[in-house]
Amino acid sequence: MNKISRKHCVFIKTDLRYDGRVRALIKTLSMSFPEGVIYVYNLVDYDINVDIASNVRYKRYKAFSRILPKSHFVQILKAFEFAVFSFFTLLFKNPYSIQVHHEPVILGPLLYKILFRNVLLVYDDKEFYHPKESNIVSYVYKQECLLLKKADLVIFANQYRKRAVNLILELRNEQLVIDNYVFDPIKKKLDDSLLEKINDIREKEKMIFLHQGTLSANRGLDKIVEIIKSLPRDWIFAFIGINDKQFNTLKSFIPDCYYDKIVNIGYVPYE
């Protein structure tokens, strides 16, 4: 198969309008093989408009199980349904390379790689969850570990993640660290309320302990509460990327006397 006719398959479960890392890696692949075709298969639950490059073909997989009531069992069923779809898609496409980006879409490409060792498999690992942290089920964790070992190239989001994975698995394949990309299409100007909160913290001349992203028990909510209670008087715990409901839930776990130590800067909505 010559370079001009090469096909590449990418399997994801994300909203490509906002996932700058995955979008950029797909665009890099399309630029590396401008005469090839990149097929992107997405297990997302809704339709989105995707326009990355002229040689990228985007398809949302509409799982039959989506019509069922949401539950843990249905999520497992959807993953296995997509595994069957992706495996037979790969048999039909016979691609030069496969890119995998998220845990729910691992199984099909993994089985294909086991049977067809010559295909190039690239896995972009961003989290590498562990069952002991109760944030991934055991069988998915085992699939990911096997995929990490079978992949020809593993891409890590940072050096810390690379060291953590190698401490557990001692990988012998090629590894690359690519920091998250700045995603130009959704740069947004902060509104006045967010800027006012940031400037207010600056005026108080406080040291800032910053937390980014959602709050949950799996992400160490109990530890956050402990840190808030132990912060010195010249420190403030600032949150970004959470809404008022999550912030109020956090406040319900701490006494009123600690409220002056926390501030919710807010978040920038996608829409």
Salt bridges, closest charged atoms under 4 A:
ASP15 OD2 - ARG17 NH2 2.69
ASP19 OD2 - HIS102 NE2 3.84
ASP45 OD1 - LYS78 NZ 2.75
ASP47 OD1 - ARG60 NH1 3.01
ASP124 OD1 - ARG21 NH2 2.95
ASP124 OD2 - HIS101 ND1 3.31
ASP124 OD2 - LYS126 NZ 3.38
ASP152 OD2 - LYS113 NZ 2.87
ASP184 OD1 - LYS187 NZ 3.20
ASP200 OD2 - LYS204 NZ 3.48
GLU271 OE2 - ARG17 NH1 3.54
